[in-house]
Each structure stands twice: as structure tokens, then as C-alpha cells.
């Protein structure tokens, strides 16, 4: 599809920033330390993408899902952690507030997220509830004395939690009699005055990991945490529609992870082609060897196809048409091709790939993460298969 001039200009802006500020130091300096310097975060926020799809009245740029996918692909090309930090705040936290929140909630939370002054996170997964989100056990009990809710339970794999001031969190309301596994789930907004969800009864513990190290994942333990009634999300749709809100948020985010996957794939192919053009063996460059050249050619074609599928899902979302099927297709195809491209880059690098100076293994780790979150490949296949049955 043809991108609008506005989207092309945005793409070029993010691309230029990535080249100058992130590419040379991303995998070599930032990821080993596992954090972004505050001065770099300030520059990232100044790009104006933190509230990219939010309306202007809430400090956003009122741009499209297509624009968000283009930004996601470019950020992920330079460093997937950069993309994930952004999309967890803008998409996973901001989207449900924008879509289901009251005007007062939007006015209270979205401007800070849009400026980057505050960071957001999304807490659905639990130790025993990953792909099976309807199995969440975190409980919400009415607090008659305070006129709100008391939350207890554990959330895990929560991106940005150690830096977030706003958290969209899902819990099961005590006493639900719907009889449905996904019934009785409500959405709450946790808010703290300082980063890291510094709220009485909340403990945030960062999870050490080998991938996406600059984008922190954490466990959130809740012990009788009070949430005021005005922080219940989506009241106009009924308190127990939290599961629907959670799934709609993930459906939207799935497109963005597909775009991230394309960025990872393109970076892996970039590294593989650069090395294959420079490395000689048996009197010819690796890129000229038929087997290596055809491998890269096929992967390049599949990456381009994955990108068109991602843009198609994005456009359907913008048009208000049914997009779930194509979002799942895009996420499945793009994440799987990203992993294959990352492995191919590792093979092209040869022995160099296992050295600390090579970024081949970190790219493989990041690509594998993309296959897993926002719905595993197995889950996407199930969604697509179900669509085929009707």
C-alpha cells in the first residue's frame, strides 16, 4: 500500500533518529547494561510518538494504526527494546484507557502518557495464566468503607512495571455468578505519584532475562491494594467486561508486534547481507554463493509479504472493519519469519556469531520473544483455524 506523505515523514524522522542515536550503541552498549540513559529517553520522548494515536485534545498526534505500525517497524529495526518500551505504554496501557475510559479518565491519564512524562504498563498475565488469560486468579473485593476495591494477587511478565506510574490491571471480582471462565473480570487503573508503582501493598520485582534487556519485565505482587471507584475502567460497559477489554487491547497490540517482528527480521537480514557481501571464501563472496544467496532471497520475499499483511491489518483497523483474523495472520507470519531471519543471520556469521562482539545471538533472542508474547504462534494458529470453520 502507498503510505501518506505524513506517515512517510514520520517514518523518516524515526529512521534518522534511530540511525544517529540508537543503532551504533543499541546492541553493543545499551543492551549489555540493560537500561536506557535518561538523556536518551528524553530525546526519544521528544520525537512525539508516545501519544501517536491519541487525539490531540489529550496531547496526542491523532495518527493512524498504519502510522503506529510504521513507527513500530522502524524502532524495532534499530532496537526491539526501544519499540517494546514504547508500545507497552502507548498501546497496552494507553489503548484501553482511550477506548474504554471515561472522559475524566482520559483527561487524567492520557496527556502524561502522550508526553512521556509518565510511563504505562498492562498487567494481565499471571504465573498460571499466560495464554489462558481467563484463568487469572488475582481478586478484587469491594471495599465498603472506602468506596472502592481491594486487589490481591500476582501479575508477571509486565513490561515497564518498574518505571510505570500508570498500570491497567485485570482482576476477578469476588462473588461473580456468571458461571463463565472469562466472566467477572474487571479492569482497574493503578496510579502512583512516582515511577515504579509506588503504591501501598504493591511490590514490583524486575525479572532478569537474556533478551530485550533495556525493556524491563517485572512481577507485580498485590497485597490488599486499594483502588478507588473512579479508577475502574469501562464502567459504562459494565464492570465485568474486563476480559473483552483485555482481548481487544491484545488484538490491537498484535498488529504492532507483527510490525516489530518485521523490524527485527529486516535488521537480521541487514546484518546477514552486510557480512555476506564482505566475507570471502573459496574465492568468492558469501553473497555470491548460490545456496546462501537463494536463502537470503527467499527470506527477503517473505519479510516483504509479512509487511504487506501487517499494513493490511492496520488499514482494516483504521477503517473500522473486522481485522482480528488478519492481525493474527500478520503476527504469526511476521514473528515466525523474524525468527528464521535471525537464525539465518547467525548461520551467516559462522564462528563470529558466538563472540561477544557479534549481535547475532541477541537478535535471535529478541526474535524468539516476538514469537511468544501478544499470543504465541500456537494461539494465532488456533484463532485462524477457528475463523476457517465458520
VOGU-3710 file (C-alpha; in Angstrom, 3 decimals, decimal comma):
1> xxxxxxxxxx> 0,000/0,000/0,000  1,061/3,599/-0,527  1,889/5,494/2,643  0,674/9,066/3,013  3,180/11,884/2,967  2,551/12,478/6,678  3,357/8,857/7,527  6,450/8,853/5,287  7,734/11,974/7,029  7,163/10,345/10,410
11> xxxxxxxxxx> 8,964/7,202/9,250  11,927/9,248/8,078  12,035/11,150/11,373  12,164/7,945/13,444  14,597/6,383/10,979  17,014/9,293/11,201  16,872/9,275/14,998  17,459/5,526/15,076  20,490/5,786/12,803  22,076/8,619/14,763
21> xxxxxxxxxx> 21,160/7,807/18,346  20,457/4,085/18,676  21,934/1,794/16,035  25,625/2,029/16,896  25,114/1,662/20,634  21,882/-0,330/20,926  23,117/-3,906/20,982  26,742/-3,073/21,798  26,315/-0,749/24,809  22,707/-0,311/25,869
31> xxxxxxxxxx> 21,546/-3,938/25,917  24,553/-5,241/27,907  23,773/-2,655/30,614  20,054/-3,314/30,352  18,861/0,280/30,529  18,330/3,450/28,557  20,155/6,566/29,833  17,732/9,264/30,968  19,093/11,715/28,404  18,325/9,249/25,609
41> xxxxxxxxxx> 14,820/8,638/26,984  14,234/12,400/26,933  15,269/12,510/23,269  13,029/9,552/22,464  10,067/11,249/24,121  10,775/14,436/22,185  10,104/12,586/18,921  6,406/12,901/19,729  5,472/9,238/19,270  4,473/8,437/22,860
51> xxxxxxxxxx> 0,873/9,513/22,190  0,949/8,831/18,471  -2,652/7,629/18,070  -4,193/9,628/20,924  -6,479/12,542/19,970  -4,898/15,980/20,003  -7,113/17,059/22,904  -5,203/14,589/25,088  -1,768/15,617/23,851  -1,537/13,070/21,066
61> xxxxxxxxxx> -0,900/13,283/17,314  -4,189/11,668/16,199  -2,406/9,409/13,744  -3,466/6,033/12,387  -2,785/2,385/13,138  -0,815/2,323/9,892  1,387/5,108/11,263  1,862/3,185/14,513  2,923/0,093/12,567  5,432/2,098/10,546
71> xxxxxxxxxx> 6,900/3,578/13,737  6,991/0,127/15,346  8,885/-1,394/12,436  11,499/1,367/12,401  12,049/1,352/16,170  12,363/-2,428/16,233  14,890/-2,375/13,386  17,248/-0,297/15,490  16,486/-1,901/18,846  13,418/-4,014/19,747
81> xxxxxxxxxx> 13,674/-2,878/23,378  13,094/0,695/22,217  9,936/-0,388/20,465  8,658/-2,524/23,345  9,108/0,212/25,943  7,029/2,488/23,738  4,272/0,093/22,690  3,665/-1,198/26,240  2,952/2,372/27,333  1,271/3,771/24,232
91> xxxxxxxxxx> -0,620/0,666/23,126  -1,136/-1,703/26,028  -1,754/0,958/28,688  -2,965/3,875/26,570  -5,277/1,997/24,198  -7,725/0,593/26,794  -7,901/3,940/28,584  -8,547/5,711/25,286  -11,061/3,117/24,069  -12,971/2,294/27,254
101> xxxxxxxxxx> -12,204/5,102/29,690  -14,456/7,961/30,709  -13,665/11,496/29,613  -12,348/12,213/33,099  -10,074/9,161/32,988  -8,754/10,130/29,563  -8,049/13,674/30,748  -6,312/12,345/33,843  -4,072/9,689/32,299  -3,531/10,225/28,562
111> xxxxxxxxxx> -1,693/13,601/28,473  1,085/12,296/30,740  1,419/9,135/28,662  1,432/11,182/25,454  4,263/13,453/26,597  6,298/10,615/28,063  6,198/12,335/31,429  4,769/9,110/32,799  5,128/5,541/31,548  2,344/2,981/31,419
121> xxxxxxxxxx> 2,075/-0,791/31,711  -0,536/-3,519/31,231  -0,974/-6,305/33,795  -2,908/-9,345/32,614  -0,541/-12,360/32,714  -0,042/-14,342/35,894  2,204/-17,261/36,875  -0,601/-19,697/35,998  -2,420/-17,609/33,396  -0,458/-16,782/30,261
131> xxxxxxxxxx> -2,094/-17,836/27,000  -5,120/-18,895/29,065  -5,947/-15,376/30,212  -9,370/-16,429/31,502  -7,583/-18,345/34,273  -6,431/-15,233/36,130  -6,677/-15,560/39,910  -5,989/-12,002/41,098  -9,003/-10,991/43,173  -10,922/-7,739/43,534
141> xxxxxxxxxx> -13,203/-7,333/46,560  -15,497/-4,377/47,250  -14,269/-2,036/49,958  -17,403/-0,722/51,615  -15,614/1,645/53,968  -13,549/3,349/51,280  -15,941/3,042/48,365  -13,517/1,273/46,093  -11,866/-2,103/45,621  -9,200/-4,210/47,342
151> xxxxxxxxxx> -6,897/-6,148/44,997  -4,735/-9,148/45,901  -2,723/-11,466/43,654  0,341/-11,686/41,436  0,979/-10,477/37,896  4,066/-11,405/35,905  5,940/-10,558/32,678  4,711/-6,974/32,971  6,647/-4,669/30,659  7,613/-1,251/32,126
161> xxxxxxxxxx> 6,239/-2,035/35,604  9,412/-0,893/37,394  9,207/2,527/35,693  5,459/2,920/35,267  3,189/5,366/37,058  0,016/4,030/35,434  -0,963/0,368/35,224  -4,050/-1,118/33,579  -4,608/-4,259/35,641  -7,183/-7,039/35,370
171> xxxxxxxxxx> -8,688/-8,919/38,319  -11,577/-11,259/39,007  -14,408/-9,738/41,015  -15,245/-11,786/44,098  -18,682/-13,308/44,089  -19,214/-13,452/40,311  -22,065/-15,819/39,475  -21,898/-15,701/35,676  -20,599/-19,273/35,509  -18,206/-18,320/32,698
181> xxxxxxxxxx> -14,431/-18,688/32,942  -13,967/-15,234/31,471  -16,819/-13,729/33,487  -16,366/-11,451/36,442  -13,101/-9,944/35,223  -12,790/-6,186/35,658  -10,166/-3,627/34,615  -8,595/-1,228/37,099  -6,120/1,614/36,702  -3,388/1,703/39,329
191> xxxxxxxxxx> -1,776/5,125/39,682  1,278/6,265/41,598  2,826/9,682/42,054  6,294/8,408/41,161  7,714/5,759/38,798  7,683/2,111/39,782  4,074/1,808/41,027  4,957/3,068/44,487  1,571/2,203/45,973  0,869/0,744/49,440
201> xxxxxxxxxx> 0,650/-3,040/49,127  2,354/-3,217/45,715  5,765/-4,837/45,262  7,484/-4,741/41,863  10,361/-7,148/41,160  12,308/-6,993/37,891  12,776/-10,349/36,130  16,358/-10,938/34,849  16,387/-12,039/31,213  18,643/-12,531/28,197
211> xxxxxxxxxx> 16,501/-10,761/25,604  15,130/-7,221/25,297  17,218/-6,216/28,285  16,577/-2,471/28,016  12,859/-3,183/28,191  12,259/-4,419/31,709  9,767/-7,151/32,591  8,604/-7,468/36,179  6,409/-9,298/38,633  3,779/-7,288/40,471
221> xxxxxxxxxx> 2,665/-8,634/43,846  -0,533/-7,082/45,251  -1,399/-7,393/48,922  -4,707/-5,715/49,791  -4,164/-2,826/47,397  -6,884/-0,177/47,447  -8,161/1,165/44,113  -10,773/3,959/44,159  -14,029/3,523/42,274  -13,104/6,267/39,797
231> xxxxxxxxxx> -10,193/4,091/38,642  -12,402/1,243/37,467  -12,116/1,170/33,674  -15,061/0,761/31,336  -17,897/1,224/33,802  -20,214/2,317/31,038  -19,844/-1,166/29,530  -20,470/-2,941/32,808  -17,968/-3,878/35,467  -17,478/-7,449/34,343
241> xxxxxxxxxx> -16,480/-6,762/30,732  -12,804/-6,656/31,601  -11,987/-9,791/29,651  -13,403/-8,245/26,487  -11,349/-5,099/27,086  -8,222/-7,172/27,676  -8,692/-9,151/24,459  -9,484/-6,089/22,357  -6,300/-4,448/23,634  -4,260/-7,525/22,750
251> xxxxxxxxxx> -5,876/-7,743/19,306  -4,802/-4,181/18,611  -1,353/-4,810/20,072  -0,931/-7,927/17,961  -0,655/-5,747/14,854  2,079/-3,706/16,493  4,043/-6,819/17,451  3,754/-8,004/13,849  5,339/-4,695/12,826  8,011/-5,149/15,486
261> xxxxxxxxxx> 8,733/-8,597/14,086  9,204/-7,189/10,590  11,696/-4,688/12,014  13,625/-7,487/13,734  13,588/-9,540/10,529  14,860/-6,638/8,458  17,666/-5,946/10,928  18,702/-9,615/10,870  18,732/-9,618/7,069  20,650/-6,332/7,032
271> xxxxxxxxxx> 23,358/-7,810/9,239  23,469/-11,033/7,214  23,742/-9,241/3,869  26,401/-6,829/5,108  28,585/-9,678/6,338  27,893/-11,876/3,297  28,969/-9,051/0,968  32,222/-8,514/2,840  33,218/-12,097/3,708  35,053/-14,162/1,097
281> xxxxxxxxxx> 35,561/-17,916/0,976  36,715/-20,210/-1,807  37,467/-17,214/-3,995  34,036/-15,592/-3,850  31,878/-13,534/-1,520  29,326/-15,405/0,582  26,537/-13,394/-1,042  27,574/-14,851/-4,430  27,299/-18,464/-3,305  24,052/-19,878/-4,748
291> xxxxxxxxxx> 22,784/-21,537/-1,573  23,431/-18,505/0,597  22,020/-16,080/-1,976  18,806/-18,048/-2,507  18,273/-18,440/1,235  18,501/-14,687/1,718  16,340/-14,028/-1,355  13,516/-16,236/-0,110  13,658/-14,714/3,363  13,593/-11,205/1,889
301> xxxxxxxxxx> 10,489/-12,038/-0,146  8,715/-13,467/2,902  9,594/-10,450/5,036  8,162/-8,124/2,384  4,993/-10,251/2,293  4,726/-10,151/6,097  4,981/-6,363/5,990  2,180/-6,046/3,448  -0,001/-8,315/5,595  0,767/-6,158/8,641
311> xxxxxxxxxx> -0,154/-2,987/6,767  -3,361/-4,615/5,556  -4,402/-5,479/9,121  -3,506/-1,921/10,159  -5,618/-0,394/7,418  -8,606/-2,592/8,261  -8,362/-1,426/11,874  -8,292/2,215/10,748  -11,324/1,666/8,511  -13,298/0,195/11,395
321> xxxxxxxxxx> -13,598/-3,171/9,669  -13,087/-6,647/11,121  -9,340/-7,128/11,497  -8,812/-9,877/14,092  -8,182/-12,632/11,519  -5,604/-10,571/9,649  -3,967/-9,361/12,863  -3,427/-12,977/13,879  -2,130/-13,848/10,413  0,252/-10,901/10,466
331> xxxxxxxxxx> 1,541/-11,697/13,952  2,006/-15,386/13,125  3,743/-14,877/9,785  5,874/-11,893/10,816  7,138/-13,333/14,104  7,991/-16,704/12,585  9,868/-15,129/9,672  11,710/-12,864/12,113  12,991/-15,913/13,964  14,053/-17,599/10,716
341> xxxxxxxxxx> 15,869/-14,453/9,573  17,628/-14,191/12,928  18,767/-17,820/12,713  19,963/-17,307/9,132  21,987/-14,284/10,237  23,542/-16,447/12,947  24,475/-19,063/10,349  25,972/-16,475/8,000  28,096/-15,094/10,844  29,622/-18,517/11,393
351> xxxxxxxxxx> 32,062/-18,730/14,305  31,861/-14,949/14,709  28,257/-15,371/15,806  29,210/-16,792/19,203  31,593/-13,958/20,068  30,604/-11,105/22,356  31,217/-8,556/19,603  28,544/-10,160/17,417  24,878/-9,245/17,786  23,689/-12,458/16,122
361> xxxxxxxxxx> 22,618/-14,217/19,329  20,900/-11,151/20,852  18,835/-10,792/17,669  17,830/-14,470/17,871  16,766/-13,961/21,499  14,704/-10,894/20,615  13,079/-12,687/17,674  12,123/-15,636/19,870  10,476/-13,243/22,322  8,338/-11,856/19,492
371> xxxxxxxxxx> 7,106/-15,381/18,712  5,963/-15,724/22,320  4,259/-12,558/23,570  0,961/-10,979/22,482  -0,238/-14,516/21,791  2,086/-17,381/20,850  2,210/-18,774/17,326  0,140/-21,747/18,516  -2,573/-19,375/19,739  -2,583/-17,450/16,455
381> xxxxxxxxxx> -2,996/-20,701/14,547  -5,967/-21,603/16,740  -7,588/-18,199/16,101  -7,085/-18,545/12,352  -8,313/-22,142/12,359  -11,476/-21,126/14,222  -12,162/-18,467/11,585  -11,836/-21,066/8,848  -14,506/-23,245/10,460  -17,298/-20,694/10,160
//
